[in-house]
Amino acid sequence: MQRQPMLFPELAPEIEVDQAVSTTFSENTRLPVHRWFRFSAGFSGLWARRVIEEAAIKRETRVVDPFAGSGTALIAAEEAGVSSFGLEAHPFVHRVARAKLARRSDPELFRKKIRSVRARAGCIASDIGNYPKLIHACYTQEALAELDRLRRAVQDEDDGSDAAQLVWLTLVSILRRCSHAGTAQWQYVLPAKSKKSPARPVVAFDAQAQIMFGDMSLFSDKGSPFASLAQADARDCDVIPDGFATLVVTSPPYPNNYDYADATRLELCFLQEIDGWGDLQSAVRRHLIRSCTQHVPERAVSLTAVLSDPILEPIRAEIEPICEKLAEVRLTKGGRKTYHLMIACYFHDLARVWTALRRVCDSPSDVCFVIGDSAPYGVYVPVIDWLGRLAIAAGFKSFRFDRTRDRNVKWKNRKHRVPLCEGRLWVEG
């Protein structure tokens, strides 16, 4: 097995895996390539690499991430020198991951493309009239004019090359930095909030390009396998060969009502791929695991039909009363969110994921889900236990849970006072 050196070897002695935050994206802000785009969900790239390397010591290792997100596990697998295959259903996030994987390309070609885009942008007349309302609420006219010229130049220079993908990522990665509105990378857009000192677009663009060029220059390609990435559905995994995986490292969506479609609304609106919130269903949500009530509006699905599916038999006796309780509680709440439908559909979708993973996993194999439990409307849902039992029903052998941190224990401004946790669900197959 050919192993790659750390992308930032001079920092290796200083960077230790902090188990308390290893199930979050925070450590990645210090790691080359991983830091190029802050995804609202994720886990430590350093932790993922060490897990993969430890597995590779024992036997030949092939990694699968069915919820690849912005590519953390795939990058870690390439660094560890092992084959990997990732799936990401969110079209925009898939494109981010694909661009990050292009880090292995020639940095000089990337710098040449950056210079070409900057030169072209200087010759373009801006036209900001056709941007959605959200974009006008998030940027001054001056900032939007600069961003518009950059966007048009990036589009004109898009020849399908790795360098073009990297330049696209350079632009989308600075969008929140350049907004005066509340656009932190880990939250929804909050136009009513404001930042004191947003970055000037051309300055942020050049600075981001320099960071990316520097990170690419650190990488030494010594023949390690390239990661494969597809925009595909984890509920089927139909593009992954049977028995490919010996190790699965992933983090599925949590059933906590976080809308991954809405989390990218700013970028999608700026790219003019959607006009606003109403377009998210057809553009994004229809591709995703149903972990949010926006996926399951009232009367969109039959609760009885979902719960009666044989795939939920291992947990039916427990999930049915919880869904019934959620159906009752929602009637007492102002928002009347359809948590009863979301919980049923979420576990139905994850049961399908386990079935698909059993097919693509070799024997023996190990699966690690970075996951947390949930309590919509204060009704506790034993996510970890149910996922483990669904895995066993799909043909895996055993499961255990390694708790890494507590959640929802600081009660200020919380919607309920149910203690929650996060950690790693390990499944043996």
C-alpha positions as CSV (number, residue, x, y, z in Angstrom):
1,M,0.0,0.0,0.0
2,Q,1.4,3.4,-1.0
3,R,0.8,6.0,1.7
4,Q,0.8,9.7,1.3
5,P,2.6,12.1,3.7
6,M,0.5,14.6,5.6
7,L,-0.5,17.5,3.4
8,F,0.7,19.8,6.1
9,P,3.6,17.8,7.6
10,E,5.0,20.6,9.7
11,L,1.8,20.8,11.6
12,A,1.4,17.1,12.2
13,P,3.0,17.1,15.7
14,E,0.7,20.0,16.8
15,I,-2.6,18.7,15.5
16,E,-4.1,16.1,17.7
17,V,-7.6,14.6,17.3
18,D,-9.9,16.2,19.8
19,Q,-12.4,13.5,20.4
20,A,-14.9,16.0,21.8
21,V,-15.2,17.7,18.4
22,S,-14.0,15.0,16.1
23,T,-17.6,14.4,15.1
24,T,-17.9,18.0,13.9
25,F,-16.3,20.0,11.1
26,S,-14.3,22.3,13.4
27,E,-10.9,20.6,13.2
28,N,-11.1,20.8,9.4
29,T,-10.7,24.6,9.5
30,R,-7.0,23.9,10.3
31,L,-6.4,21.3,7.7
32,P,-5.3,22.0,4.1
33,V,-7.9,21.3,1.4
34,H,-10.5,20.4,4.0
35,R,-10.7,24.1,4.9
36,W,-11.5,25.2,1.4
37,F,-15.3,25.1,2.1
38,R,-16.9,24.9,5.5
39,F,-19.8,22.4,5.2
40,S,-22.5,22.7,7.9
41,A,-22.2,19.0,8.6
42,G,-19.1,16.8,8.8
43,F,-16.4,15.2,10.9
44,S,-12.7,15.6,11.4
45,G,-10.6,14.7,8.4
46,L,-7.6,14.0,10.7
47,W,-9.7,11.5,12.6
48,A,-11.0,9.9,9.4
49,R,-7.5,9.5,8.1
50,R,-6.3,7.8,11.3
51,V,-9.2,5.4,11.3
52,I,-8.5,4.5,7.7
53,E,-4.8,4.0,8.3
54,E,-5.4,1.8,11.3
55,A,-7.7,-0.4,9.2
56,A,-5.1,-0.6,6.5
57,I,-2.5,-2.0,8.9
58,K,-4.8,-5.0,9.5
59,R,-5.8,-5.8,5.9
60,E,-6.3,-4.4,2.4
61,T,-8.8,-1.5,2.9
62,R,-11.4,0.0,0.5
63,V,-13.4,2.8,1.8
64,V,-17.0,3.9,1.1
65,D,-18.8,7.0,2.2
66,P,-22.4,7.0,1.1
67,F,-23.0,10.5,2.5
68,A,-19.8,12.0,1.1
69,G,-20.7,15.7,1.8
70,S,-17.8,17.9,0.9
71,G,-15.4,15.0,0.6
72,T,-13.8,14.6,4.0
73,A,-13.6,10.8,4.1
74,L,-12.5,10.6,0.4
75,I,-9.7,13.1,0.9
76,A,-8.6,11.2,4.0
77,A,-8.6,7.9,2.0
78,E,-6.5,9.4,-0.7
79,E,-4.0,10.7,1.9
80,A,-3.9,7.2,3.5
81,G,-3.3,5.6,0.1
82,V,-6.4,3.5,-0.2
83,S,-9.2,3.1,-2.7
84,S,-12.4,4.8,-2.0
85,F,-15.9,5.5,-3.4
86,G,-18.2,8.3,-2.3
87,L,-21.8,9.2,-3.0
88,E,-23.4,12.6,-2.5
89,A,-27.0,13.3,-3.5
90,H,-27.0,17.1,-2.9
91,P,-26.1,18.6,-6.4
92,F,-24.3,21.6,-5.0
93,V,-22.4,19.8,-2.3
94,H,-21.4,17.1,-4.7
95,R,-19.9,19.7,-6.9
96,V,-17.9,21.1,-3.9
97,A,-16.5,17.7,-3.1
98,R,-15.6,17.1,-6.8
99,A,-13.7,20.4,-6.9
100,K,-11.9,19.6,-3.6
101,L,-10.8,16.2,-5.1
102,A,-9.3,18.2,-8.0
103,R,-6.6,19.3,-5.5
104,R,-4.3,16.6,-7.1
105,S,-4.2,18.6,-10.4
106,D,-1.4,20.9,-11.4
107,P,-1.4,24.0,-9.2
108,E,0.2,26.1,-11.9
109,L,-2.7,25.4,-14.2
110,F,-5.1,26.5,-11.4
111,R,-3.1,29.8,-10.9
112,K,-3.1,30.4,-14.6
113,K,-6.9,30.0,-14.7
114,I,-7.3,32.3,-11.7
115,R,-5.3,35.0,-13.5
116,S,-7.4,34.5,-16.6
117,V,-10.6,34.8,-14.7
118,R,-9.4,38.0,-12.9
119,A,-8.4,39.6,-16.2
120,R,-11.7,38.7,-17.9
121,A,-13.7,39.9,-14.9
122,G,-12.0,43.3,-15.2
123,C,-13.5,43.6,-18.8
124,I,-17.0,42.6,-18.0
125,A,-19.9,45.0,-17.3
126,S,-21.8,43.9,-14.3
127,D,-25.6,43.3,-14.4
128,I,-27.1,42.7,-11.0
129,G,-30.8,43.2,-11.9
130,N,-31.7,39.6,-12.3
131,Y,-30.4,38.2,-9.0
132,P,-33.1,36.9,-6.5
133,K,-34.3,39.1,-3.7
134,L,-32.2,37.1,-1.1
135,I,-29.0,38.1,-2.9
136,H,-29.9,41.8,-2.9
137,A,-30.7,41.6,0.8
138,C,-27.2,40.0,1.5
139,Y,-24.9,42.3,-0.5
140,T,-24.3,45.9,-1.2
141,Q,-24.7,46.9,-4.8
142,E,-20.9,47.5,-5.0
143,A,-20.1,44.0,-3.6
144,L,-22.7,42.3,-5.8
145,A,-21.4,44.0,-8.9
146,E,-17.9,42.7,-8.1
147,L,-19.2,39.2,-7.4
148,D,-21.3,39.3,-10.6
149,R,-18.3,40.1,-12.7
150,L,-16.4,37.2,-11.1
151,R,-19.3,34.8,-11.6
152,R,-19.6,35.7,-15.3
153,A,-15.9,35.3,-15.8
154,V,-15.8,31.9,-14.0
155,Q,-18.7,30.8,-16.2
156,D,-17.0,32.0,-19.4
157,E,-13.7,30.3,-18.4
158,D,-15.4,27.0,-17.6
159,D,-13.8,24.4,-19.9
160,G,-14.6,21.4,-17.8
161,S,-11.0,21.1,-16.5
162,D,-9.9,20.5,-13.0
163,A,-8.6,24.1,-12.9
164,A,-12.0,25.4,-13.8
165,Q,-13.7,23.4,-11.0
166,L,-11.2,24.8,-8.5
167,V,-11.8,28.4,-9.7
168,W,-15.6,27.8,-9.3
169,L,-14.9,26.6,-5.7
170,T,-12.7,29.7,-5.1
171,L,-15.7,31.9,-5.9
172,V,-18.5,30.0,-4.0
173,S,-16.2,29.6,-0.9
174,I,-16.1,33.4,-0.4
175,L,-19.8,34.3,-0.8
176,R,-20.6,34.3,2.9
177,R,-17.4,36.2,3.8
178,C,-18.4,39.0,1.4
179,S,-21.9,39.5,2.7
180,H,-22.9,42.1,5.2
181,A,-25.8,39.9,6.3
182,G,-25.7,37.1,8.9
183,T,-24.3,34.3,6.6
184,A,-22.1,32.2,8.9
185,Q,-21.2,29.0,7.0
186,W,-22.9,26.7,9.6
187,Q,-26.3,28.5,9.7
188,Y,-29.1,29.5,7.5
189,V,-29.0,33.0,6.0
190,L,-30.2,35.7,8.4
191,P,-30.6,39.0,6.4
192,A,-31.8,40.8,9.5
193,K,-28.4,40.4,11.2
194,S,-25.3,42.1,10.0
195,K,-21.5,41.9,10.0
196,K,-19.3,44.9,10.7
197,S,-16.6,44.2,8.2
198,P,-17.5,42.0,5.2
199,A,-14.6,41.2,2.9
200,R,-14.3,42.9,-0.5
201,P,-15.0,40.2,-3.2
202,V,-11.9,40.6,-5.3
203,V,-9.6,40.7,-2.2
204,A,-11.3,37.6,-0.8
205,F,-11.2,35.8,-4.1
206,D,-7.4,36.4,-4.5
207,A,-6.8,35.4,-0.9
208,Q,-8.8,32.2,-1.2
209,A,-7.0,31.4,-4.4
210,Q,-3.6,31.8,-2.7
211,I,-4.6,29.5,0.1
212,M,-5.8,26.8,-2.3
213,F,-2.7,27.2,-4.5
214,G,-0.5,26.8,-1.4
215,D,-2.4,23.7,-0.2
216,M,-2.1,22.1,-3.7
217,S,1.6,22.8,-3.8
218,L,2.1,20.9,-0.6
219,F,0.6,17.7,-2.1
220,S,3.0,15.2,-3.6
221,D,1.2,12.6,-5.7
222,K,3.1,9.3,-5.4
223,G,0.6,7.1,-7.1
224,S,-2.0,6.6,-4.4
225,P,-5.5,5.6,-5.7
226,F,-7.9,8.3,-6.8
227,A,-11.2,8.5,-5.0
228,S,-14.3,7.9,-7.0
229,L,-17.3,10.2,-6.5
230,A,-20.8,10.0,-7.9
231,Q,-23.9,12.1,-7.5
232,A,-26.2,9.3,-6.3
233,D,-28.6,8.0,-3.7
234,A,-27.3,6.3,-0.6
235,R,-30.6,4.4,-0.3
236,D,-29.5,2.4,-3.4
237,C,-25.7,2.7,-3.7
238,D,-26.3,1.2,-7.1
239,V,-23.1,2.7,-8.6
240,I,-20.9,0.9,-6.1
241,P,-19.8,-2.7,-7.0
242,D,-20.9,-5.6,-4.7
243,G,-18.5,-6.4,-2.0
244,F,-16.3,-3.3,-2.7
245,A,-16.1,-1.8,0.9
246,T,-14.1,-3.2,3.8
247,L,-14.6,0.1,5.7
248,V,-17.5,2.6,5.7
249,V,-16.8,6.0,7.2
250,T,-19.7,8.4,7.0
251,S,-22.1,10.7,8.7
252,P,-25.7,10.5,7.6
253,P,-28.1,13.4,8.2
254,Y,-29.4,13.5,11.8
255,P,-33.2,13.4,12.2
256,N,-33.1,16.9,13.8
257,N,-35.0,18.9,11.2
258,Y,-31.9,20.6,9.7
259,D,-32.7,21.5,6.1
260,Y,-29.6,20.8,4.0
261,A,-31.3,22.3,1.0
262,D,-32.0,25.6,2.7
263,A,-28.4,25.7,4.1
264,T,-27.2,26.2,0.5
265,R,-29.9,28.7,-0.6
266,L,-27.5,31.6,-0.7
267,E,-25.0,29.9,-3.0
268,L,-27.7,28.4,-5.3
269,C,-29.5,31.8,-5.6
270,F,-26.2,33.6,-6.4
271,L,-25.4,31.0,-9.0
272,Q,-28.9,31.7,-10.4
273,E,-29.8,28.0,-10.2
274,I,-32.9,28.8,-8.1
275,D,-34.9,31.9,-7.6
276,G,-35.7,31.3,-4.0
277,W,-36.9,29.0,-1.2
278,G,-39.8,27.6,-3.2
279,D,-37.4,26.1,-5.8
280,L,-35.5,24.0,-3.2
281,Q,-37.9,21.1,-3.3
282,S,-37.4,20.3,-7.0
283,A,-33.8,21.4,-7.1
284,V,-32.4,19.7,-4.0
285,R,-34.8,18.2,-1.4
286,R,-36.1,15.5,-3.7
287,H,-32.6,14.0,-3.8
288,L,-32.1,13.8,-0.1
289,I,-32.7,11.5,2.9
290,R,-36.0,12.7,4.6
291,S,-34.5,14.1,7.7
292,C,-36.4,17.4,7.7
293,T,-40.1,18.2,8.0
294,Q,-39.8,20.2,4.7
295,H,-39.4,16.9,3.0
296,V,-42.7,15.5,4.3
297,P,-45.4,18.1,4.2
298,E,-48.8,17.0,5.6
299,R,-50.6,14.5,3.3
300,A,-47.3,14.0,1.3
301,V,-47.0,10.4,2.6
302,S,-49.1,7.9,4.4
303,L,-47.8,7.3,7.9
304,T,-49.6,3.9,8.0
305,A,-48.0,2.8,4.7
306,V,-44.5,3.8,5.8
307,L,-44.7,2.2,9.2
308,S,-46.2,-1.0,7.8
309,D,-43.4,-1.6,5.4
310,P,-41.6,-4.9,6.4
311,I,-38.2,-3.1,6.3
312,L,-39.2,-1.4,9.6
313,E,-40.3,-4.6,11.3
314,P,-37.2,-4.6,13.7
315,I,-38.3,-1.3,15.3
316,R,-42.0,-1.1,14.5
317,A,-43.2,-1.8,18.1
318,E,-41.3,1.2,19.3
319,I,-41.5,3.6,16.4
320,E,-45.3,3.5,16.0
321,P,-46.1,4.8,19.5
322,I,-43.5,7.6,19.2
323,C,-44.9,8.7,15.8
324,E,-48.4,8.6,17.3
325,K,-47.2,10.8,20.2
326,L,-45.5,13.2,17.8
327,A,-48.8,13.4,15.8
328,E,-50.6,14.4,19.0
329,V,-48.0,16.9,20.3
330,R,-47.7,18.8,17.0
331,L,-51.4,19.8,17.4
332,T,-50.5,21.7,20.5
333,K,-47.6,23.6,18.8
334,G,-47.8,26.7,16.7
335,G,-45.7,25.4,13.8
336,R,-47.4,22.0,13.7
337,K,-44.3,20.5,12.2
338,T,-44.7,17.0,10.7
339,Y,-42.2,15.3,12.9
340,H,-44.3,12.2,13.0
341,L,-43.9,11.8,9.3
342,M,-40.3,12.8,9.2
343,I,-39.3,10.3,11.9
344,A,-41.1,7.4,10.1
345,C,-39.6,8.4,6.7
346,Y,-36.1,8.9,8.1
347,F,-35.9,5.4,9.5
348,H,-37.5,3.9,6.4
349,D,-34.8,5.7,4.3
350,L,-31.9,4.6,6.7
351,A,-33.2,1.0,6.7
352,R,-32.8,1.1,2.9
353,V,-29.3,2.5,3.3
354,W,-28.3,-0.4,5.6
355,T,-29.7,-2.9,3.0
356,A,-27.7,-1.2,0.3
357,L,-24.5,-1.1,2.4
358,R,-24.8,-4.8,3.2
359,R,-24.6,-5.5,-0.5
360,V,-21.6,-3.2,-1.1
361,C,-19.7,-4.3,2.0
362,D,-17.3,-7.2,1.9
363,S,-17.1,-9.8,4.7
364,P,-15.5,-9.0,7.1
365,S,-16.1,-5.2,7.1
366,D,-16.6,-2.4,9.5
367,V,-19.1,0.5,9.3
368,C,-18.8,3.8,11.2
369,F,-21.7,6.2,11.4
370,V,-21.1,9.5,13.0
371,I,-24.5,10.2,14.4
372,G,-26.5,11.7,17.2
373,D,-29.9,11.1,18.8
374,S,-33.0,13.4,18.6
375,A,-35.9,14.7,20.5
376,P,-38.4,16.6,18.2
377,Y,-40.9,18.5,20.3
378,G,-39.2,17.0,23.3
379,V,-40.2,13.5,22.4
380,Y,-37.0,11.3,22.6
381,V,-36.1,9.2,19.6
382,P,-33.5,6.4,20.3
383,V,-31.7,7.0,17.0
384,I,-28.6,5.1,17.8
385,D,-30.3,1.9,19.1
386,W,-32.8,1.9,16.2
387,L,-30.1,2.3,13.5
388,G,-28.0,-0.5,15.1
389,R,-31.0,-2.8,15.1
390,L,-31.8,-2.0,11.5
391,A,-28.2,-2.8,10.6
392,I,-28.5,-6.2,12.2
393,A,-31.7,-6.8,10.3
394,A,-30.0,-6.0,7.1
395,G,-27.4,-8.7,7.7
396,F,-24.7,-7.1,9.8
397,K,-23.4,-8.9,12.9
398,S,-23.2,-6.5,15.8
399,F,-23.0,-2.8,16.8
400,R,-21.6,-0.6,19.6
401,F,-21.7,3.1,20.2
402,D,-18.7,5.3,21.2
403,R,-20.1,8.5,22.8
404,T,-17.9,11.6,22.0
405,R,-19.9,14.5,23.4
406,D,-23.2,15.7,25.0
407,R,-25.6,17.9,23.2
408,N,-28.4,20.1,24.3
409,V,-27.2,20.4,27.9
410,K,-27.0,24.2,28.0
411,W,-30.7,24.9,28.4
412,K,-30.7,28.6,27.4
413,N,-32.9,29.3,24.4
414,R,-33.5,25.6,23.8
415,K,-36.8,24.3,22.6
416,H,-36.7,21.3,25.0
417,R,-34.6,20.0,27.9
418,V,-34.0,16.5,26.7
419,P,-30.2,15.7,27.0
420,L,-28.8,14.4,23.7
421,C,-25.5,13.0,22.6
422,E,-23.3,12.4,19.6
423,G,-20.7,9.8,18.7
424,R,-19.8,6.9,16.5
425,L,-22.0,3.9,15.8
426,W,-19.7,1.0,14.9
427,V,-21.2,-1.9,13.0
428,E,-19.4,-5.1,12.2
429,G,-20.2,-7.0,9.1
